[in-house]
Amino acid sequence: MSDKVSIIIPVYNGENYIREAIDSALNQTYRNIEVLVINDGSKDNTEKIALSYGNDIRYFKKDNGGVSTALNLGISQMTGSWFSWLSHDDLYTPDKIEKQIEAVEYLKNNNISDKYMIYCPVGLIDAEGNKKAYTPKMNLQGFYSGQEMLLNIFNGYSMGGCCLLIPKTMFDEIGLFDEHMRYMQDLFAWEKAFLAGYGMYVVNEELVKTRI
């Protein structure tokens, strides 16, 4: 049986884009997934849109507390062995999860490491979904140790949280997202993971579209 992946979508007042995000999660070519939508106290039509998906998603509503609190609720409720974050205004390509699970199988079959996250570069889109030009500062591919990744970050490598596939067991080891941090909580978590000995495998394909 293939590993189950939990796609967690935290959302606050996301009526403009949440449907596109949910659709991109549900339309994955890798089918052993669940989609959790965490409504972080939205005051618009986010809830109505989410509820229209019925049993296709798992929906949770909470008081507004910031993205860390929404992600942590999702992690506490997920039933998959892998965590994948999708912001409510971003998109996955249809093969995002499939390509990253293939990387997991590669690492397992070749005994490269037993502590790792999977990553991919990001493409940029505008408000209407049109592709924007973007040249990353660093072009990585393959496996990197935690120490190598810390050096890459300090040298300007940018890591988007939605580009990662993370084993749930990592959060058992390093803890959840810091709910006191309103910004950069994801980078803080990745740095803790690298310091704890987690490496990162980069699938050098743009599998996520971030809206700017």
N, C-alpha and C positions, 0 to 999 in steps of 0.2 A: 504493500500500500504506500502510495506516495505521501510525502509530508504535507500536512495541512498548513496553509498560510492564512493568517488573519490580517486583512487589510483594514486599518483603522483610520477613519476620516473624522478629525475634529472640526467642528464648524461653529462659527459665530456670525450671525447675520449674513448667511451665504446664499440667499435666494437667487442671486444672479448666475451662479456657477455650480451650485451643488449638484444639480442634475447631471451635468456633464461629467463631474468627478465620479459620481456613483456609477454612471453608465460605463466609464472607462475601467472601473474596478470590476464590475460584473461581466464585462466583455473580455476578460482575460482568456487566452488560449489554454492556460493551465487551470484546470477545473476544480481542484481540491482546495477551494478557498471559502472564506466567510468574509462578509463585509459588515463592519460595525461602524455606524454613524453616531458620533457623540455630539449632541447639541449642547453647546456651552452657554446656555441662557439666551439664545437668539430671540430677538423681538420682531422679526420679520416673518416671511412665509416659509422659512426653513423647515419647520416641523411638518407643515402640510405637504411639502414636496417629499420629504423623507418617508412619511407615512404612506404615501401613494405607492411605494414599492412593496408594501405588504411584507410577506415572509421572505422576499428576496434579500433583505438586509436584516440586521439586528440593530434596533434603534434604542438609544438611551438619551435621556434628557436630564440636565443638571443645572444648578445655578451657575452664573458666570464666574469663572475663577481663573481663566487663562488657559493657554494651550497645554501647558504641562499637566494641569489637573484633568483635562479632557483625555490626553494620551494615557495618563496613569489609570483612569477609569477603564479605558479600552483594554489596557494590558491586563487589568484585574478580571475582566470579563471574557477575554479571548480564549478560545478552545484550541487554536492551532499551536504548532510548535515553532512557527516563524512569524515574526512581526514585520508588517510593512505599513508605513505611514503615508497617507495621501492627504495633502492640504485640500481644503474644499474648493479652491480656485485653480488647482493644478490638474494634470491629466497623466495617466499611464498610457504608454503604447500597449497594444493588445498582447504583446509577447513579453512584457516587463517581468512578470513573475516566472514565466517559463524559462527565460534566458538565465535568470538568477538561480533558479533551482538546478538548472543544468550545471552551473558553476559549483553549486554545493556538491553535486554528484561527482564532479571532476576532483574536487578537493578530497572527498571521501575515498574515491577509488585509487588516488595516488598518494594517500597518507601524507598530505602536505602539511596539514595542521588540524587540530581538533577544537581550536578556539578562533573564530573568525566572523566577520560580517561580510556581506556581498554588496558591492557598490556599482553604480553606473554613472556616466556623465549626464548632464542635464541639457536640454534644449530650451530656448526661451520663446515664448509666444506673447503677443499683445492681448489687449482686452477682448478682441474679436477672435482670437485663436490663430492669428497669422504668425508665421515663424519670424523671429528676429535674429539678426546676425549676432554671433557670439563666438569669441575665441578664448578658450580657457587658458589660464596662465601656465598650467602644467598639464601634460598629456600622459596619464598613467594607464598601465595595462598589466594584468597578472596579479601575483600575490606579493604583499608587502607586510613586513612584521609591524608590530605596534610601534616600535622605536622608529622605524622608517616612516610610518605614517605621521607620527608626531613631528618629525623633521619636515615632512612635506607640508603639513599644516602651517608650521612656523615660517616656511618659505613661501607661503601664499596660496597653497592648494585649498580651494573652497569646496566644502562638503555640504550638499543639500540633504536635509533629513529624509525627504521623500524618495531619495535615490537608493536607500539602503534596504537590505533584507537582513533581519537580525534574529538570531535564535532567542526564544523567550528565556532560556536559561541564563542568558547574559544579564538580564535584569535581576534575576535571583542573586547573581554574584555581585553586581556593582550598584544595585538599587535602582529605583525608578527616577523619572525626571524630577529635577529640583523645582518644587512648586513655588518657591520664593523668587525664582528667576522669571521675569516676564520676557526676556530676550536671551538668546545665545544658550538656552538650556540644552539644546541638542548638541552643540559643539562641546559643552562641558561634559555631557554624558559620553560622547565618543572619546574624548581625551581620557576619561576615567577608564574606559574599556581598553584603550591602547596601553595605559599604564598597568592594567591588570593582565596583560599578556595577549589580548586579542589582536589578531592581524586583520587584514582586509584584502579581499580579492576584487579587482576592478574588471568588470565586463565593459570593454571599451566601445559601447554603443549607447546612443542617446535613447533611453527607455522611459524617460520622464520629461514632461513639458511643464515648465514653470511659468506662470503668468506674471508679467511685469506691467 
